[in-house]
Amino acid sequence: MSSHPTLDAVCAHGLPGAPELEGAGSWDWDQLLADALDERAVAIVASVVAHQGWQLSCEHHSSLNSAHESVMQACLRLERATLEVVERLEGVGIEYRLLKGPAVAHLDYPDPAWRSFGDVDVLVRAGDYDATVRTLEAVGAHRRSAEVRPGFDRRFGKGVCMVRPDGVQIDVHRTLASGPFGHTIDLDALFEGDDAVGFGGRGFPVLTREHRFLHACVHAALGDVAPRIVALRDVAQFLLTTDLDLDQAIVDARAWRLSSVVAAAVTTTWDRFGLEATPVSIWAHGYRGGGFERRALAAYQGPHRSYARQMIAGVPAIPGTFAKAAYVRSLLVVNADYARSHDGGSLRRGVRALRSRRRVDGTR
Amino acid sequence: MSGALARPSRAGEHALVRSSEVLWRVGAFGIVLLGRRTPDPLTIAGPGPQLWEVLRIARTEAEIVDEFVASFDADPRVIRADVHPVLVRLVELGLVEATG
């Protein structure tokens, strides 16, 4: 049950099969604007209000427009930072794909002013990962958190958040998720296709629409305990308003063992927005994944969600005995800086659980 | 470049066009623009989005004024007084380029 029902209704507006919006004149707009700020959904709310031509009071109109202007200014700064980052990467021959925010805003929404974002996300190949980090460090960026062990991120991690001196955060991704689902995605396939997004007078390579959709599902289902409404709107946006090749997306999801992630994202989206049932929502509500998918998904959900739990749940997804052993060894001998700064309590509990499991099943 | 805008002669005016490198968003607040070298985003409220749309292709200031006069059915002197300083600022910030 959502705690922001009016915000949910507004954020679903314009989607085929969304409930009719009624009574906008009697809404508590102070609360709605506060909820929109809390959920980082100001851009959608402002765009829907403008699209609908709703007449707000001067005070509410001014507050909403001022907030929208502010988040759009932030997005432009991030797009300029994106230009600077990719020019650095291109300068040293690093192949990349832009992820999430700017790509989805420009390519999958009716206007980029509908979709705000808060950082720069780039995907690089595992072989370029260390060079990417060094390239960003050379222009003053620093890691926001320590690595589990030297070399862990390049081999097993989702990636790292680099922070520039001006505060802009650059998420360098090796894969699209931490934990087990990060290991099942075909990383080479993410670099296939020639989709591109254009802004600032040039183009940038991005994931195909089908892979952008799968990434949106990963973000919606695995990104937070309570999914953010913008992540859910992304899922609905792809499914209901774009020419997404859903069959291809489902084939890739199955190959990458992400079907339960897609089903969870779609189910949550449809439930939260009260959308009319469609074939994909009926499939999602009825989907029951196998043992691996159920156990893996559980590591991201519920009150016991933790990064450590996701890492431990990743053990079965690591391909090959030697790699599996190296992964387990990395988790058992954690960098002290990492343990201090990252998820310390649950990590210690997780390591104890892993040691105990190793004693039981003989994993080395 | 702003000097080009001060010329009174229509024939002598440079055509103005958006810089291809500019980042921008339109909303009910107006339009917000950011160039590669501008320190901060610039917001133009009111007819800012329409001005930006007009600047999609190269136009002289006189042509821009004519277009706004037709759209708003207003006194050309008033329109010019409003548009000129905005164009000067856009050129100064590198958000709009003089061509030809």
Interface residues (C-beta under 8 A of the other chain):
Chain A: A46 S47 V49 A50 H61 L64 N65 S66 H68 E69 M72 Q73 C75 L76 R77 E79 R80 L83 D111 P112 A113 F199 G200 G201
Chain B: S19 S20 E21 V22 L23 W24 R25 V26 G27 A28 F29 G30 V32 L33 L34 R36 P41 T43
